[in-house]
């Protein structure tokens, strides 16, 4: 696991752009962190790094569950926050099909338990201060 620190939302977004170079079609990225930690900010950066022309299109998919972004590699942004039984409902969202087409980012991924695809990337975001964040990134096999 690698650890990174950022001191602003812009720095978190820029880190996302950098991390995007590690991801390719078929990758699942599990995002874990408390409310307000910066998961969606990081997704904006990853989306831009994967070729999304306008990162302002990225918003939390809390009420629609899945957003699709037209990046160079199709990008699927899932939010499990509002699902009652996220582990059971994850498969019903069509994640297997999404992975054959593009990259899948899942906010509140810890709610899926062992139902996350393997292997996958895990990014934990912890609030380290008012504007600072500590991000831990690693691949789970």
C-alpha positions, 0 to 999 in steps of 0.5 A, spaced: 500 500 500 502 506 498 500 513 502 499 520 499 497 526 502 494 532 499 492 539 502 487 541 498 481 539 494 485 541 488 491 537 490 486 531 491 483 532 484 490 532 481 492 526 485 486 523 481 489 525 475 496 522 476 493 515 479 488 514 473 495 512 469 494 506 473 487 504 471 485 500 465 479 497 462 476 492 467 479 495 473 474 496 479 476 502 484 473 501 491 473 508 494 472 508 502 472 514 506 467 518 511 462 523 508 466 529 506 472 525 505 473 527 498 471 521 494 468 525 489 473 530 488 478 524 487 473 521 482 473 528 478 481 527 477 481 520 475 476 521 470 480 527 467 486 523 467 482 517 463 480 522 458 473 526 460 473 532 457 469 536 462 470 534 469 465 538 472 460 532 469 462 528 475 457 529 481 456 524 486 451 518 484 448 518 490 441 518 488 441 515 481 446 510 483 450 509 477 453 515 473 457 513 466 462 518 463 464 519 456 472 518 457 477 515 453 475 509 456 468 509 459 467 510 466 462 508 471 461 511 477 457 507 483 455 510 489 453 504 494 451 509 500 443 509 499 443 501 498 440 497 504 443 491 502 449 494 498 453 487 498 446 483 495 444 489 490 451 490 487 451 485 482 444 487 480 447 494 478 450 490 472 458 491 474 460 485 470 458 488 464 461 495 466 467 492 467 468 489 460 467 496 457 471 500 462 473 502 469 468 502 475 469 507 481 465 505 487 464 510 492 462 507 499 465 500 497 466 498 504 458 496 504 459 491 498 463 487 503 466 481 499 462 482 493 467 486 490 470 484 484 477 481 485 482 483 483 480 491 485 484 497 487 482 500 494 483 507 495 482 509 502 481 517 504 482 519 511 481 526 513 487 529 516 485 536 517 480 541 515 483 541 508 488 535 508 487 528 506 491 522 507 490 517 501 492 509 501 492 506 495 493 499 493 491 493 489 487 487 492 488 480 489 
